[in-house]
């Protein structure tokens, strides 16, 4: 948002100029108003919300950043949250905002919802793990029976559609509510009125189970170019649907978390978080890195005599450590990406290690030969540094590649987020092991 627009809105809020503010907000998209509210404090955001109609206010709330939204909801009574927001939301959106409340406030909000069926649906959805299809699905959808005729189907579709903002697909179920197919809207126009739904529907639609992980849902939506996907229970009954926008929001949030984890941040932080929150997120890996550095210095301290005899060996410490860290990070990043998009599975660990070893062998040979040529020209063939550094570099690259491949695949098998393998963990470990290899080879060849 432009700074001048933000300052103008703040000035109008300070002047309590409701009429001009309302005129401006009526022209704005909910996402733009949400961006404005993210920049305002909770009280100013509350003033903005009072100027919006209930439906638009609900849309704005969903578009807000999670932290800003939680701060805003904390100052609102449960009755206002229920009647002004939740009553005007789809169940999946309502679950998203209620899930982050404490148990007491959740109960207060649920008790204030006028629609008992909606409240019941929200309660049921809150029981699912938020990282599964059940935790992300909504229950608003148009559903028809396979035995209905075209006129009967059309009447029911019109009735169900009255309470929905968007219709993505019309799902077909049998008498036991088991998903049977998808009803193409085109068929409603082109098929004879005497036809039954089951004769014109598309059978065997792509669907997911309630406990399907979100990343698998996203892959199916991408693979089959869907805008929504139905969710079924263990016996095939239709229980909800997930739309593409909900999946993309979740995947983007996961991507941000993985990026921060790989960058050495122990928890999710934003640029507008306070100093304490940012320090708390950064400090753990910095302390671990400091301990790793101390460990490195202790290792090098045991080889004073080696450095005294060959002082030029100290010049290559950054080369050994930096190359090992880079190679390990490259290998782990490729594996983590493969695990994330399911092009690689933890069962293929041996195959991936062999493949990475071949790549490492080529890279290590080229790099070590280039360094050998440089040292040969500078020091000559008789100096220890000429072959010690090259052999150490070769060994470190091979180790770092294999280690960077094994760690994330092992973490995946242990159900631990493998993204941590692309960050400081790999670099610190490779630094320490790299120095041990470097000094061990140097002493052996000296």
C-alpha positions as CSV (number, residue, x, y, z in Angstrom):
1,X,0.0,0.0,0.0
2,X,1.2,3.5,-0.9
3,X,2.5,5.5,2.1
4,X,0.4,8.5,1.1
5,X,-2.8,6.4,1.0
6,X,-2.1,5.0,4.4
7,X,-1.4,8.4,5.9
8,X,-4.6,9.8,4.3
9,X,-6.7,6.9,5.9
10,X,-5.0,7.4,9.3
11,X,-5.8,11.2,9.1
12,X,-9.5,10.4,8.3
13,X,-9.6,7.9,11.2
14,X,-8.2,10.5,13.6
15,X,-10.8,13.1,12.4
16,X,-13.5,10.4,12.8
17,X,-14.7,11.3,9.2
18,X,-16.9,8.2,8.8
19,X,-18.6,9.4,5.6
20,X,-15.5,9.9,3.6
21,X,-13.9,6.7,4.9
22,X,-17.0,4.7,4.0
23,X,-17.0,6.2,0.5
24,X,-13.4,5.2,0.0
25,X,-13.8,1.7,1.5
26,X,-16.8,0.9,-0.7
27,X,-14.6,1.3,-3.7
28,X,-11.9,-1.0,-2.3
29,X,-11.5,-4.8,-2.7
30,X,-11.5,-6.8,0.6
31,X,-7.9,-7.7,0.0
32,X,-6.9,-4.1,-0.2
33,X,-8.8,-3.2,3.0
34,X,-7.1,-6.2,4.7
35,X,-3.7,-4.8,3.7
36,X,-4.8,-1.5,5.2
37,X,-5.9,-3.1,8.5
38,X,-2.5,-5.0,8.7
39,X,-0.8,-1.6,8.8
40,X,-3.2,-0.2,11.5
41,X,-3.3,-0.9,15.2
42,X,-6.1,-3.0,16.5
43,X,-8.3,0.0,17.6
44,X,-8.0,1.8,14.2
45,X,-8.8,-1.5,12.4
46,X,-11.8,-1.9,14.6
47,X,-13.0,1.6,13.6
48,X,-12.6,0.6,9.9
49,X,-14.6,-2.6,10.4
50,X,-17.5,-0.7,11.9
51,X,-17.9,1.1,8.6
52,X,-18.2,-2.1,6.5
53,X,-21.2,-4.3,5.9
54,X,-21.1,-7.7,7.5
55,X,-20.4,-9.7,4.4
56,X,-17.5,-7.4,3.3
57,X,-16.2,-7.3,6.9
58,X,-16.0,-11.1,6.9
59,X,-14.2,-11.2,3.6
60,X,-11.6,-8.6,4.9
61,X,-11.0,-10.6,8.1
62,X,-10.1,-13.7,6.2
63,X,-7.6,-11.7,4.0
64,X,-5.8,-10.3,6.9
65,X,-2.4,-11.5,8.1
66,X,-2.8,-14.1,10.9
67,X,-1.0,-12.1,13.6
68,X,-2.9,-8.9,12.8
69,X,-6.2,-10.7,12.7
70,X,-5.6,-12.4,16.1
71,X,-4.7,-9.1,17.7
72,X,-7.9,-7.6,16.3
73,X,-10.1,-10.5,17.4
74,X,-8.7,-10.4,20.9
75,X,-10.3,-7.0,21.5
76,X,-13.7,-8.0,20.2
77,X,-16.5,-9.7,22.2
78,X,-17.4,-13.2,21.3
79,X,-20.9,-12.2,20.2
80,X,-19.6,-9.7,17.7
81,X,-17.2,-12.3,16.2
82,X,-20.0,-14.8,15.9
83,X,-22.7,-12.6,14.5
84,X,-20.7,-10.1,12.4
85,X,-18.1,-12.5,11.0
86,X,-18.6,-16.2,11.5
87,X,-22.3,-16.0,10.4
88,X,-21.1,-14.5,7.1
89,X,-18.3,-17.0,6.4
90,X,-18.0,-20.4,4.8
91,X,-17.2,-23.1,7.4
92,X,-13.6,-23.5,6.3
93,X,-12.9,-19.8,6.8
94,X,-14.7,-19.8,10.1
95,X,-12.6,-22.7,11.3
96,X,-9.5,-20.9,10.3
97,X,-10.2,-18.0,12.6
98,X,-11.7,-20.0,15.5
99,X,-8.9,-22.5,15.6
100,X,-6.4,-19.9,16.8
101,X,-8.5,-18.9,19.8
102,X,-8.2,-20.5,23.2
103,X,-10.7,-23.1,24.2
104,X,-12.8,-20.8,26.4
105,X,-13.2,-18.2,23.6
106,X,-13.9,-20.9,21.1
107,X,-16.8,-22.1,23.2
108,X,-18.2,-18.6,23.6
109,X,-18.1,-17.9,19.9
110,X,-19.7,-21.2,19.0
111,X,-22.5,-20.7,21.4
112,X,-23.3,-17.3,19.8
113,X,-23.7,-18.7,16.3
114,X,-27.3,-18.5,15.2
115,X,-27.2,-21.3,12.7
116,X,-27.0,-24.5,14.7
117,X,-26.1,-26.6,11.6
118,X,-23.2,-24.3,10.8
119,X,-22.0,-24.4,14.4
120,X,-22.1,-28.2,14.3
121,X,-20.1,-28.3,11.1
122,X,-17.5,-26.0,12.6
123,X,-17.2,-28.2,15.7
124,X,-16.7,-31.2,13.5
125,X,-14.1,-29.5,11.4
126,X,-12.1,-28.3,14.4
127,X,-11.5,-32.0,15.4
128,X,-9.4,-32.6,12.3
129,X,-5.6,-32.0,12.1
130,X,-5.1,-28.6,10.4
131,X,-2.5,-30.1,8.2
132,X,-4.9,-32.6,6.6
133,X,-7.7,-32.3,4.1
134,X,-10.3,-32.5,6.8
135,X,-8.8,-29.5,8.6
136,X,-8.9,-27.4,5.5
137,X,-12.2,-28.4,3.9
138,X,-15.5,-26.5,3.9
139,X,-19.0,-28.1,3.9
140,X,-20.6,-25.6,1.5
141,X,-21.3,-27.4,-1.8
142,X,-24.0,-28.3,-4.2
143,X,-24.9,-32.0,-3.9
144,X,-27.4,-33.9,-6.0
145,X,-28.6,-37.5,-6.0
146,X,-27.7,-39.8,-8.8
147,X,-31.4,-40.9,-9.2
148,X,-32.9,-37.5,-9.7
149,X,-34.3,-36.4,-13.0
150,X,-33.1,-33.2,-14.7
151,X,-36.0,-31.0,-13.5
152,X,-35.7,-32.3,-10.0
153,X,-31.9,-31.8,-10.1
154,X,-32.3,-28.2,-11.3
155,X,-34.8,-27.3,-8.6
156,X,-32.5,-28.7,-5.9
157,X,-29.4,-26.9,-7.3
158,X,-31.2,-23.6,-7.3
159,X,-32.3,-24.0,-3.7
160,X,-28.8,-25.0,-2.5
161,X,-27.1,-22.3,-4.5
162,X,-29.0,-19.5,-2.8
163,X,-26.7,-19.6,0.3
164,X,-23.4,-19.9,-1.6
165,X,-21.1,-17.3,-3.0
166,X,-19.4,-19.5,-5.6
167,X,-20.3,-22.8,-7.2
168,X,-17.2,-24.8,-8.4
169,X,-18.6,-28.2,-9.0
170,X,-21.9,-30.1,-8.5
171,X,-21.2,-33.4,-6.8
172,X,-23.3,-36.5,-7.2
173,X,-23.9,-39.0,-4.4
174,X,-26.0,-42.2,-4.0
175,X,-28.6,-42.8,-1.4
176,X,-26.0,-43.5,1.2
177,X,-24.2,-40.1,0.5
178,X,-21.2,-41.9,-1.1
179,X,-19.6,-39.8,-3.8
180,X,-20.4,-41.2,-7.3
181,X,-19.4,-38.5,-9.7
182,X,-19.5,-34.8,-10.8
183,X,-22.4,-33.4,-12.7
184,X,-21.3,-31.2,-15.6
185,X,-23.4,-28.0,-15.8
186,X,-23.4,-28.2,-19.6
187,X,-25.3,-31.4,-19.3
188,X,-28.1,-29.7,-17.5
189,X,-28.8,-27.7,-20.7
190,X,-28.1,-30.3,-23.4
191,X,-29.6,-33.5,-21.7
192,X,-33.3,-34.4,-22.1
193,X,-35.4,-33.7,-19.1
194,X,-36.2,-37.4,-18.7
195,X,-32.5,-38.3,-18.1
196,X,-31.3,-39.2,-14.7
197,X,-28.3,-37.6,-13.2
198,X,-26.3,-40.9,-13.1
199,X,-26.6,-41.3,-16.9
200,X,-24.9,-38.0,-17.6
201,X,-22.5,-37.5,-14.7
202,X,-18.7,-37.9,-14.9
203,X,-17.9,-41.0,-12.9
204,X,-14.9,-41.7,-10.6
205,X,-14.0,-38.1,-9.8
206,X,-10.6,-37.3,-8.2
207,X,-11.1,-37.1,-4.5
208,X,-9.1,-37.2,-1.2
209,X,-9.6,-38.7,2.2
210,X,-10.1,-36.7,5.3
211,X,-6.6,-37.5,6.6
212,X,-4.8,-36.8,3.3
213,X,-1.8,-34.3,3.9
214,X,-2.3,-30.9,2.4
215,X,0.7,-31.1,0.1
216,X,-0.7,-34.2,-1.5
217,X,-4.0,-32.3,-2.0
218,X,-2.2,-29.5,-3.7
219,X,-0.4,-31.9,-6.0
220,X,-3.7,-33.5,-7.1
221,X,-5.3,-30.1,-7.7
222,X,-2.2,-29.0,-9.8
223,X,-2.0,-32.3,-11.6
224,X,-5.6,-32.4,-12.7
225,X,-6.1,-28.6,-13.1
226,X,-9.0,-28.5,-10.5
227,X,-10.5,-25.5,-8.8
228,X,-11.9,-27.6,-6.0
229,X,-11.6,-31.2,-4.9
230,X,-14.1,-33.3,-2.9
231,X,-13.2,-34.9,0.5
232,X,-14.6,-38.3,1.4
233,X,-14.5,-40.3,4.6
234,X,-13.2,-43.9,5.0
235,X,-16.3,-45.4,3.4
236,X,-16.5,-43.0,0.5
237,X,-19.2,-40.6,1.8
238,X,-18.9,-37.0,0.7
239,X,-18.0,-34.8,3.7
240,X,-16.6,-31.6,2.2
241,X,-14.6,-29.8,-0.5
242,X,-11.3,-27.9,-0.7
243,X,-10.9,-25.0,-3.0
244,X,-7.7,-24.1,-4.8
245,X,-7.3,-20.8,-3.0
246,X,-7.3,-22.4,0.4
247,X,-4.7,-24.9,-0.7
248,X,-2.4,-22.2,-2.2
249,X,-2.6,-20.1,1.0
250,X,-1.6,-23.1,3.0
251,X,1.3,-24.1,0.7
252,X,2.6,-20.5,0.6
253,X,2.6,-20.4,4.4
254,X,4.5,-23.8,4.5
255,X,7.0,-22.5,2.0
256,X,7.6,-19.4,4.1
257,X,8.1,-21.6,7.2
258,X,10.5,-23.9,5.4
259,X,12.5,-21.0,4.0
260,X,12.9,-19.5,7.4
261,X,13.8,-22.9,8.9
262,X,16.5,-23.3,6.2
263,X,17.7,-19.8,6.9
264,X,18.3,-20.6,10.6
265,X,15.1,-19.2,12.1
266,X,13.7,-21.5,14.8
267,X,10.1,-20.1,14.4
268,X,7.9,-18.1,12.1
269,X,8.6,-14.4,12.3
270,X,7.5,-11.3,10.3
271,X,9.3,-8.0,9.6
272,X,6.9,-6.2,11.9
273,X,7.4,-8.5,14.9
274,X,8.9,-6.9,17.9
275,X,12.6,-7.2,18.9
276,X,12.0,-9.9,21.5
277,X,10.2,-12.2,19.0
278,X,12.9,-11.7,16.3
279,X,15.7,-12.3,18.7
280,X,14.0,-15.4,20.1
281,X,13.7,-16.8,16.6
282,X,17.3,-16.1,15.6
283,X,19.3,-16.8,18.7
284,X,19.0,-20.6,19.0
285,X,20.9,-21.4,15.7
286,X,23.3,-18.5,16.3
287,X,24.3,-20.1,19.6
288,X,24.6,-23.5,18.0
289,X,26.7,-21.9,15.3
290,X,28.9,-20.3,17.9
291,X,29.4,-23.6,19.6
292,X,30.3,-25.1,16.3
293,X,32.9,-22.4,15.7
294,X,34.3,-23.0,19.2
295,X,34.6,-26.7,18.3
296,X,36.4,-25.8,15.1
297,X,38.9,-23.6,17.0
298,X,39.5,-26.4,19.5
299,X,40.2,-28.9,16.6
300,X,42.6,-26.5,14.9
301,X,44.3,-25.7,18.3
302,X,45.5,-29.3,18.5
303,X,47.5,-28.9,15.3
304,X,49.8,-26.0,16.3
305,X,52.9,-27.9,15.3
306,X,51.4,-28.6,11.8
307,X,50.7,-25.0,11.2
308,X,54.2,-24.0,12.5
309,X,55.8,-26.4,10.0
310,X,53.4,-25.5,7.1
311,X,51.9,-22.0,7.8
312,X,50.4,-21.8,4.3
313,X,48.0,-24.6,5.3
314,X,46.0,-22.0,7.4
315,X,45.2,-20.1,4.2
316,X,43.0,-22.9,3.0
317,X,40.8,-23.3,6.0
318,X,38.0,-21.0,4.6
319,X,38.2,-22.9,1.3
320,X,37.7,-26.3,2.9
321,X,34.9,-25.1,5.3
322,X,33.1,-23.0,2.7
323,X,33.1,-25.6,-0.1
324,X,31.9,-28.3,2.3
325,X,29.1,-26.2,3.5
326,X,28.0,-25.2,0.0
327,X,28.1,-28.7,-1.4
328,X,26.1,-30.1,1.6
329,X,23.5,-27.3,1.3
330,X,23.2,-28.0,-2.5
331,X,22.7,-31.7,-2.0
332,X,20.2,-31.3,0.9
333,X,18.2,-28.6,-0.9
334,X,17.7,-30.9,-4.0
335,X,16.6,-33.8,-1.7
336,X,14.3,-31.6,0.4
337,X,12.7,-30.2,-2.8
338,X,12.2,-33.8,-4.2
339,X,10.6,-34.9,-0.9
340,X,8.3,-31.9,-0.9
341,X,7.0,-32.4,-4.4
342,X,7.0,-36.2,-4.0
343,X,9.4,-36.8,-7.0
344,X,11.6,-38.5,-4.4
345,X,10.7,-40.9,-1.6
346,X,12.6,-41.9,1.5
347,X,12.4,-45.5,0.3
348,X,14.8,-44.6,-2.5
349,X,17.6,-43.5,-0.2
350,X,20.2,-45.9,-1.5
351,X,19.5,-45.0,-5.1
352,X,19.7,-41.3,-4.4
353,X,22.9,-41.7,-2.5
354,X,24.5,-43.5,-5.4
355,X,23.3,-40.9,-7.8
356,X,24.6,-38.0,-5.6
357,X,27.9,-39.9,-5.2
358,X,28.5,-39.9,-8.9
359,X,27.7,-36.2,-9.2
360,X,30.0,-35.5,-6.2
361,X,32.8,-37.6,-7.7
362,X,32.7,-35.4,-10.9
363,X,32.5,-32.2,-9.0
364,X,35.2,-33.2,-6.5
365,X,37.6,-34.3,-9.2
366,X,37.3,-31.0,-11.1
367,X,37.5,-28.8,-8.1
368,X,40.5,-30.6,-6.5
369,X,42.4,-30.7,-9.8
370,X,41.9,-26.9,-10.3
371,X,43.2,-26.3,-6.8
372,X,46.1,-28.7,-7.4
373,X,47.1,-26.8,-10.5
374,X,47.0,-23.5,-8.7
375,X,49.1,-24.8,-5.8
376,X,51.5,-26.6,-8.1
377,X,52.2,-23.3,-9.9
378,X,52.5,-21.4,-6.6
379,X,54.3,-23.8,-4.4
380,X,55.7,-26.6,-6.6
381,X,55.1,-30.3,-6.5
382,X,57.2,-31.0,-3.4
383,X,55.2,-28.9,-1.0
384,X,52.7,-30.7,1.2
385,X,50.1,-28.1,0.5
386,X,50.1,-29.0,-3.2
387,X,48.5,-32.4,-2.7
388,X,47.2,-32.2,0.9
389,X,44.7,-29.4,0.1
390,X,43.5,-31.1,-3.1
391,X,43.0,-34.5,-1.5
392,X,41.3,-32.9,1.5
393,X,39.0,-30.9,-0.8
394,X,38.1,-34.1,-2.7
395,X,37.3,-36.0,0.4
396,X,35.2,-33.1,1.9
397,X,33.1,-32.7,-1.2
398,X,32.4,-36.4,-1.3
399,X,31.5,-36.5,2.4
400,X,29.3,-33.3,2.2
401,X,27.4,-34.6,-0.8
402,X,26.5,-37.9,0.8
403,X,25.9,-36.4,4.2
404,X,23.6,-33.7,2.7
405,X,21.6,-36.4,0.9
406,X,21.3,-38.8,3.9
407,X,20.3,-36.3,6.5
408,X,17.0,-35.0,5.0
409,X,16.0,-38.5,3.9
410,X,16.6,-39.8,7.4
411,X,14.7,-36.9,8.9
412,X,11.8,-37.6,6.6
413,X,11.7,-41.3,7.8
414,X,11.7,-40.0,11.4
415,X,8.7,-37.7,10.6
416,X,10.9,-34.6,11.2
417,X,10.7,-31.6,8.9
418,X,13.7,-32.2,6.5
419,X,13.9,-28.4,5.8
420,X,16.3,-28.0,8.7
421,X,18.8,-30.0,6.8
422,X,19.2,-27.2,4.3
423,X,20.2,-24.6,6.9
424,X,22.9,-24.1,9.5
425,X,22.7,-27.7,10.7
426,X,24.4,-28.9,7.5
427,X,26.9,-26.1,7.3
428,X,28.0,-26.4,11.0
429,X,28.4,-30.2,10.7
430,X,30.3,-30.0,7.5
431,X,32.6,-27.3,8.9
432,X,33.6,-29.5,11.9
433,X,33.9,-32.8,9.9
434,X,35.7,-30.9,7.1
435,X,38.3,-29.5,9.5
436,X,38.9,-33.0,11.0
437,X,39.4,-34.4,7.5
438,X,41.6,-31.6,6.4
439,X,43.9,-31.7,9.4
440,X,43.9,-35.5,9.5
441,X,45.0,-35.8,5.9
442,X,47.6,-33.0,6.3
443,X,49.2,-34.8,9.3
444,X,49.2,-38.1,7.5
445,X,50.9,-36.7,4.4
446,X,53.3,-34.3,6.2
